[in-house]
Amino acid sequence: MAERARSFGPTVLLGLAGATLASVAGARTWATASGSAAGVDVQGSVKGSESAPLVVALALVTLAAWGAVLVVRGRVRRAVAVVGAVAALGVVAATVAAFSRAQSDAADAAFAKGATGDVLRSSLTAWYYAAAVGGAMTLVAFTVAVAVSGRWPGMGSRYDAPATRAVSEPDMWRALDDGRDPTE
């Protein structure tokens, strides 16, 4: 049992941490721009959700997929892990694709406040890189899950719906008479 669960905990924790990081970072400021408007410093900024709204959406999908991976078993678990891996790949791809767009959007925000183009500086914040790292962490974790989730422990049958168990009512009463829990 310990051998089966060895990769389970670290993989799920890595995946949850990465999905959470990508979700939070995707909603924060990704790029800032500063310039001058008639000698007055002007600042402009843009959030990740404005430059790349797909990042937050897909990061939330990966977060939900980890919740599903925890409760399903077998082929369904592997299928959910594949969906999560595709969503995590989308997070990474959308983040990388927004590299120059986020800076351009921040510059546009500074221009909207009156900055001139001759002294404009734009840069990415740590939140942009955090979104990319979170997506990559989640992608690695889902890749491991696809490969080895068949050997991971599943939730006990006590959590299955009663209709899926093949225990008849007389068997349940006999189990109670014997001092056993019929739901196990």
C-alpha positions as CSV (number, residue, x, y, z in Angstrom):
1,M,0.0,0.0,0.0
2,A,2.8,2.4,0.9
3,E,4.4,1.7,-2.5
4,R,1.2,2.6,-4.3
5,A,0.7,5.8,-2.5
6,R,4.3,7.1,-2.7
7,S,3.7,9.3,-5.7
8,F,0.1,10.1,-4.8
9,G,0.6,12.7,-2.1
10,P,3.5,14.7,-3.6
11,T,1.9,14.7,-7.1
12,V,-1.4,16.0,-5.9
13,L,0.2,18.6,-3.7
14,L,2.4,19.8,-6.5
15,G,-0.6,19.9,-8.8
16,L,-2.8,21.8,-6.4
17,A,-0.1,24.2,-5.5
18,G,0.6,24.9,-9.2
19,A,-3.1,25.3,-10.1
20,T,-3.7,27.6,-7.2
21,L,-0.6,29.7,-8.1
22,A,-1.6,30.0,-11.7
23,S,-5.2,30.9,-10.7
24,V,-4.1,33.6,-8.3
25,A,-1.3,34.9,-10.5
26,G,-3.5,35.1,-13.5
27,A,-5.7,37.7,-11.8
28,R,-2.9,39.9,-10.6
29,T,-0.9,42.7,-12.4
30,W,1.3,41.2,-15.1
31,A,2.9,44.3,-16.6
32,T,3.5,47.9,-15.8
33,A,4.5,50.8,-17.9
34,S,5.8,54.2,-16.9
35,G,6.3,57.3,-18.9
36,S,6.1,61.0,-18.8
37,A,3.3,63.4,-19.7
38,A,4.5,67.0,-19.8
39,G,7.1,66.2,-17.1
40,V,4.7,64.3,-14.8
41,D,5.3,60.6,-14.2
42,V,2.5,58.4,-15.5
43,Q,2.0,54.8,-14.6
44,G,-0.1,52.2,-16.5
45,S,-0.6,48.6,-15.6
46,V,-2.6,45.6,-16.9
47,K,-3.8,42.4,-15.1
48,G,-3.2,39.0,-16.5
49,S,-7.0,38.5,-16.7
50,E,-7.1,41.4,-19.1
51,S,-4.3,40.5,-21.4
52,A,-4.8,36.7,-21.2
53,P,-8.3,35.8,-19.8
54,L,-7.8,32.2,-20.9
55,V,-5.1,31.7,-18.2
56,V,-7.4,32.2,-15.3
57,A,-10.2,30.1,-16.9
58,L,-7.9,27.2,-17.6
59,A,-6.2,27.4,-14.3
60,L,-9.5,27.0,-12.6
61,V,-10.2,24.0,-14.8
62,T,-7.0,22.4,-13.6
63,L,-7.9,23.2,-10.0
64,A,-11.3,21.5,-10.5
65,A,-9.6,18.5,-12.2
66,W,-7.5,17.9,-9.1
67,G,-10.7,17.7,-7.1
68,A,-12.0,15.1,-9.5
69,V,-8.8,13.1,-9.5
70,L,-9.1,12.7,-5.8
71,V,-12.5,11.1,-5.9
72,V,-12.6,9.0,-9.0
73,R,-10.8,5.7,-9.8
74,G,-9.4,3.8,-12.7
75,R,-9.9,4.9,-16.3
76,V,-12.0,7.8,-15.3
77,R,-9.2,9.2,-13.1
78,R,-6.8,8.8,-16.0
79,A,-9.2,10.6,-18.4
80,V,-9.6,13.5,-15.9
81,A,-5.8,13.7,-15.6
82,V,-5.5,13.9,-19.4
83,V,-8.1,16.7,-19.5
84,G,-6.2,18.5,-16.7
85,A,-2.9,18.1,-18.5
86,V,-4.4,19.7,-21.6
87,A,-5.8,22.6,-19.6
88,A,-2.4,23.0,-17.9
89,L,-0.7,23.0,-21.3
90,G,-3.2,25.7,-22.3
91,V,-2.3,27.8,-19.2
92,V,1.4,27.7,-20.1
93,A,0.7,28.4,-23.8
94,A,-1.6,31.3,-23.1
95,T,0.9,32.8,-20.6
96,V,3.8,32.5,-23.1
97,A,1.6,34.0,-25.9
98,A,0.8,37.0,-23.6
99,F,4.5,37.9,-23.1
100,S,4.5,40.9,-25.4
101,R,0.8,41.5,-25.4
102,A,0.8,42.2,-21.6
103,Q,3.6,44.8,-22.0
104,S,1.8,46.4,-25.0
105,D,-1.4,46.5,-23.0
106,A,0.4,48.2,-20.1
107,A,1.9,50.7,-22.5
108,D,-1.5,51.4,-23.9
109,A,-2.8,52.0,-20.4
110,A,0.0,54.5,-19.8
111,F,-0.7,56.2,-23.2
112,A,-4.4,56.5,-22.1
113,K,-3.3,58.5,-19.1
114,G,-1.3,60.9,-21.3
115,A,2.2,59.3,-21.5
116,T,4.3,60.0,-24.5
117,G,6.1,57.3,-26.5
118,D,9.6,58.8,-26.3
119,V,10.2,58.0,-22.6
120,L,7.9,55.0,-22.1
121,R,9.3,51.9,-20.2
122,S,7.4,48.7,-19.7
123,S,8.2,45.5,-17.8
124,L,6.6,42.3,-16.6
125,T,6.0,41.7,-13.0
126,A,6.7,38.6,-10.9
127,W,3.0,37.6,-11.2
128,Y,3.4,36.9,-14.9
129,Y,6.3,34.5,-14.2
130,A,4.4,33.0,-11.3
131,A,1.5,32.1,-13.7
132,A,3.9,30.4,-16.1
133,V,5.6,28.5,-13.2
134,G,2.2,27.5,-11.8
135,G,1.0,26.2,-15.1
136,A,4.3,24.3,-15.6
137,M,4.0,22.7,-12.1
138,T,0.5,21.6,-12.8
139,L,1.4,20.2,-16.2
140,V,4.2,18.1,-14.7
141,A,1.9,16.9,-11.9
142,F,-0.8,15.9,-14.4
143,T,1.7,14.2,-16.6
144,V,2.7,12.0,-13.6
145,A,-0.9,11.4,-12.8
146,V,-1.6,10.2,-16.3
147,A,1.3,7.8,-16.1
148,V,0.8,6.3,-12.7
149,S,-2.7,7.1,-11.4
150,G,-3.8,3.6,-12.1
151,R,-1.7,2.5,-9.1
152,W,-2.9,5.2,-6.8
153,P,-5.3,4.3,-4.0
154,G,-8.9,5.3,-4.5
155,M,-11.6,6.3,-2.1
156,G,-13.2,3.4,-0.3
157,S,-16.4,1.8,-1.5
158,R,-18.2,3.2,1.5
159,Y,-18.4,6.5,-0.5
160,D,-20.1,4.9,-3.5
161,A,-23.8,5.4,-4.0
162,P,-25.8,2.7,-2.3
163,A,-27.3,1.5,-5.6
164,T,-23.9,0.5,-6.9
165,R,-23.1,-1.9,-4.1
166,A,-24.3,-5.5,-4.4
167,V,-25.4,-5.9,-0.8
168,S,-28.9,-7.0,-0.2
169,E,-31.0,-5.8,2.7
170,P,-30.8,-9.2,4.6
171,D,-27.0,-9.1,4.2
172,M,-26.9,-5.7,5.8
173,W,-29.0,-6.9,8.8
174,R,-26.8,-9.9,9.2
175,A,-23.7,-7.7,9.2
176,L,-25.3,-5.5,11.9
177,D,-26.2,-8.7,13.9
178,D,-22.5,-9.8,13.6
179,G,-21.3,-6.4,14.9
180,R,-19.9,-5.3,11.5
181,D,-20.5,-2.0,9.7
182,P,-22.5,-3.0,6.5
183,T,-21.3,0.2,4.7
184,E,-17.6,-1.0,4.6
